[in-house]
């Protein structure tokens, strides 16, 4: 039961005042338990089971998601007086999906599922209104989560495109320098009293080759920067998919001195798929592998694609020692990342998983391999 001060704070809640009469608030107050926490105290640990909701009567709390390493806790939001947390755990008795920490000194009113059931049986009108309050709160959170997810997904996409643009700008700089050099050579020879035809032809051919190189790069950028979600399943040459992908990541491998090993792909190997999306998955995995090994001695990454009955098998292996079991369990979850803050959103592998599943395929970590290996199997979707 709430003390007088806490009951006054409960009655001051605009949401509860709108829903409940004074008598109903008194009935609710008799079922609530008052709890107080000093600033900095942990109120809820992510992952622990819960069967209660809490109404913040006074103070503010921060909502956190656990990250790796465990000392880092990315903040999701801050809640103040009148807010409710713990609805999902109350309804379904599942592990808490986030942690809660007192930002300031906090006073809460807690309602367990058992007490809510008893309250609803004794005073049905209050029970209905509390469930209504929970449903409204969950709806708001779902809408906010959806908006935030789209925002983060867009941010991740823009970040990936920004990194890609940086790599492409660097890659294009070399052929542009070659073009400028040979253009100067041709101009000099043409103005000469005895121009060398061979030099002019060589310069012209080199310019043509560099333009072709830039065209390929731009084509790859245009292709992989599309969504591809609504593309039809079409038969694609796997060599082409690999080529488009490598155009956009091999420069960072070369500049970072990471040995990128591409095993021969059968020239006639095809698969019915959304080629753009498969390229996006490969690019994500190759970039992740690069980030994972770039600081290791003699780093390398290997891509192997082979035919298998009814489809293709993709293996991306790097020189890393493998992924710890505790991380393997979470690595495909949304927003989970082992990268430092600001270096990753934790969406890449989750999006890769969704793409492969929509191709009716599978993606997993080969735990038996001595190094880090991701395996993808895609059936022929024709």
DOMARLO-983111 format. One record per residue (C-alpha): x, y, z. Coordinates in steps of 0.05 Angstrom, whole numbers, padded with zeros to 5 digits, always signed. Example, Ala and Ser with C-alpha at 12.3 -4.5 7.8 and 13.67 -1.06 7.14 Angstrom:
<pts>
+00246-00090+00156/+00273-00021+00143/
</pts>
This chain:
<pts>
+00000+00000+00000/+00025+00070-00017/+00043+00122+00035/+00006+00189+00036/+00059+00226-00005/+00064+00171-00057/-00012+00167-00062/-00015+00243-00074/+00037+00235-00130/-00004+00178-00159/-00066+00221-00159/-00027+00277-00194/-00014+00232-00255/-00052+00264-00313/-00061+00196-00348/-00090+00162-00286/-00134+00222-00268/-00162+00219-00338/-00178+00145-00332/-00197+00134-00259/-00244+00165-00209/-00218+00184-00140/-00248+00120-00111/-00215+00078-00165/-00148+00112-00151/-00156+00093-00078/-00169+00021-00097/-00108+00022-00142/-00065+00054-00087/-00083-00003-00040/-00054-00054-00089/+00011-00017-00104/+00076-00025-00067/+00121+00035-00057/+00195+00028-00073/+00251+00080-00071/+00320+00080-00103/+00378+00129-00098/+00409+00160-00160/+00452+00110-00198/+00418+00048-00169/+00401-00009-00215/+00326-00021-00214/+00322-00076-00266/+00375-00119-00299/+00365-00136-00372/+00350-00210-00380/+00321-00222-00311/+00250-00249-00308/+00196-00201-00284/+00122-00203-00270/+00108-00131-00249/+00100-00061-00277/+00125+00002-00244/+00094+00071-00245/+00145+00127-00235/+00117+00172-00181/+00178+00217-00172/+00246+00224-00207/+00273+00198-00273/+00302+00132-00297/+00346+00113-00357/+00329+00053-00400/+00390+00014-00425/+00407-00042-00472/+00466-00086-00454/+00525-00082-00502/+00594-00114-00511/+00637-00104-00472/+00589-00110-00413/+00612-00044-00383/+00579-00006-00440/+00504+00005-00436/+00475+00044-00494/+00417+00087-00469/+00350+00079-00503/+00310+00132-00468/+00296+00170-00404/+00228+00165-00368/+00199+00213-00318/+00141+00218-00269/+00077+00184-00293/+00113+00136-00341/+00105+00061-00337/+00156+00007-00351/+00156-00069-00348/+00091-00080-00387/+00116-00137-00431/+00146-00176-00372/+00081-00168-00333/+00037-00193-00390/+00080-00251-00413/+00128-00265-00355/+00189-00262-00401/+00260-00237-00390/+00266-00162-00385/+00285-00134-00454/+00323-00075-00424/+00355-00052-00360/+00331+00006-00317/+00375+00052-00275/+00355+00110-00230/+00380+00175-00261/+00358+00214-00200/+00329+00192-00134/+00266+00153-00154/+00201+00132-00122/+00162+00078-00156/+00094+00045-00147/+00099-00029-00165/+00042-00074-00185/+00054-00149-00193/+00014-00193-00240/-00016-00229-00179/-00039-00164-00147/-00066-00138-00213/-00106-00201-00222/-00134-00195-00151/-00150-00121-00162/-00185-00136-00228/-00227-00190-00195/-00246-00146-00136/-00254-00080-00175/-00264-00097-00249/-00269-00025-00271/-00199-00010-00244/-00170-00074-00275/-00198-00055-00343/-00169+00015-00339/-00100-00010-00318/-00100-00059-00376/-00122-00001-00421/-00064+00041-00394/-00016-00016-00407/-00042-00026-00478/-00037+00048-00493/+00034+00050-00466/+00054-00010-00508/+00024+00020-00571/+00064+00084-00561/+00128+00044-00549/+00117+00001-00610/+00106+00063-00653/+00168+00096-00624/+00209+00033-00632/+00187+00026-00704/+00204+00099-00719/+00271+00092-00684/+00287+00027-00721/+00272+00059-00788/+00315+00119-00768/+00373+00075-00745/+00365+00030-00806/+00369+00092-00851/+00428+00117-00811/+00462+00049-00820/+00447+00050-00894/+00474+00121-00901/+00535+00103-00860/+00548+00043-00905/+00538+00086-00967/+00583+00140-00938/+00638+00089-00926/+00627+00061-00995/+00630+00131-01025/+00696+00143-00989/+00725+00079-01017/+00700+00094-01087/+00727+00165-01085/+00795+00137-01067/+00790+00082-01120/+00769+00131-01174/+00826+00178-01158/+00878+00131-01188/+00847+00123-01257/+00832+00197-01259/+00906+00211-01246/+00924+00163-01302/+00874+00196-01349/+00903+00265-01334/+00974+00240-01344/+00960+00208-01412/+00917+00267-01434/+00977+00312-01421/+01022+00263-01459/+00975+00262-01519/+00969+00338-01520/+01045+00344-01517/+01055+00294-01574/+01002+00327-01618/+01035+00395-01610/+01103+00365-01624/+01134+00375-01693/+01143+00299-01698/+01090+00265-01656/+01099+00192-01638/+01039+00153-01662/+01054+00095-01614/+01054+00141-01553/+00988+00172-01574/+00956+00104-01585/+00983+00078-01518/+00956+00140-01482/+00889+00134-01517/+00883+00061-01498/+00902+00075-01426/+00849+00129-01421/+00797+00082-01450/+00816+00029-01399/+00811+00078-01341/+00743+00103-01364/+00720+00030-01368/+00745+00020-01297/+00708+00081-01271/+00645+00060-01308/+00647-00008-01274/+00655+00024-01206/+00596+00071-01217/+00554+00013-01242/+00570-00027-01179/+00553+00033-01134/+00487+00045-01169/+00469-00029-01164/+00487-00041-01091/+00459+00025-01065/+00389+00003-01087/+00342-00032-01037/+00328-00092-01082/+00271-00115-01036/+00219-00112-01092/+00264-00141-01146/+00238-00206-01177/+00277-00270-01168/+00319-00276-01231/+00374-00323-01253/+00441-00288-01240/+00512-00306-01256/+00549-00314-01190/+00614-00288-01220/+00578-00222-01236/+00553-00216-01164/+00623-00227-01137/+00652-00177-01186/+00603-00122-01167/+00616-00135-01093/+00692-00134-01099/+00690-00069-01137/+00666-00036-01073/+00710-00068-01020/+00776-00091-01049/+00807-00022-01045/+00803-00022-00969/+00833-00091-00967/+00891-00069-01010/+00903-00004-00972/+00895-00040-00905/+00944-00096-00925/+00892-00150-00913/+00900-00209-00960/+00834-00220-00996/+00831-00290-01025/+00777-00303-01076/+00774-00377-01094/+00754-00391-01167/+00680-00388-01179/+00654-00436-01233/+00643-00394-01295/+00574-00423-01308/+00549-00422-01236/+00481-00388-01231/+00425-00382-01181/+00355-00352-01183/+00358-00296-01131/+00355-00221-01120/+00426-00207-01142/+00430-00138-01110/+00412-00165-01042/+00461-00223-01046/+00516-00172-01064/+00495-00130-01004/+00501-00191-00958/+00570-00208-00986/+00593-00136-00979/+00570-00134-00907/+00605-00198-00888/+00669-00180-00925/+00671-00112-00891/+00658-00143-00823/+00713-00193-00835/+00761-00137-00854/+00744-00099-00790/+00754-00162-00748/+00824-00180-00773/+00856-00114-00796/+00897-00108-00732/+00918-00181-00730/+00987-00203-00754/+00985-00228-00827/+00910-00218-00834/+00871-00252-00889/+00799-00264-00912/+00776-00318-00960/+00713-00321-01002/+00691-00388-01030/+00628-00400-01070/+00610-00469-01096/+00551-00506-01126/+00512-00554-01083/+00451-00595-01098/+00393-00547-01110/+00432-00483-01099/+00497-00450-01078/+00541-00449-01016/+00580-00387-00994/+00637-00390-00943/+00671-00327-00917/+00730-00345-00872/+00778-00298-00838/+00843-00306-00798/+00808-00291-00733/+00805-00343-00677/+00730-00352-00681/+00671-00320-00645/+00660-00333-00570/+00597-00376-00555/+00565-00320-00514/+00569-00273-00575/+00547-00326-00625/+00480-00329-00590/+00467-00255-00601/+00505-00238-00664/+00445-00239-00711/+00401-00198-00664/+00381-00127-00682/+00426-00073-00653/+00476-00123-00625/+00547-00103-00643/+00617-00116-00617/+00643-00054-00650/+00660+00008-00608/+00607+00063-00601/+00596+00100-00666/+00629+00046-00708/+00568+00001-00719/+00493-00002-00710/+00486-00076-00701/+00438-00082-00760/+00483-00110-00814/+00481-00183-00795/+00408-00180-00776/+00391-00151-00845/+00435-00204-00877/+00396-00258-00839/+00330-00229-00863/+00353-00226-00935/+00378-00298-00935/+00314-00323-00900/+00272-00288-00953/+00312-00327-01004/+00292-00390-00964/+00364-00400-00946/+00406-00406-00883/+00464-00368-00853/+00505-00392-00793/+00573-00392-00759/+00615-00454-00771/+00635-00468-00699/+00678-00528-00718/+00726-00487-00761/+00791-00463-00726/+00781-00393-00755/+00719-00348-00760/+00674-00374-00815/+00605-00353-00838/+00567-00402-00882/+00508-00386-00927/+00466-00436-00966/+00417-00409-01017/+00370-00456-01054/+00357-00444-01127/+00292-00404-01122/+00270-00417-01194/
</pts>
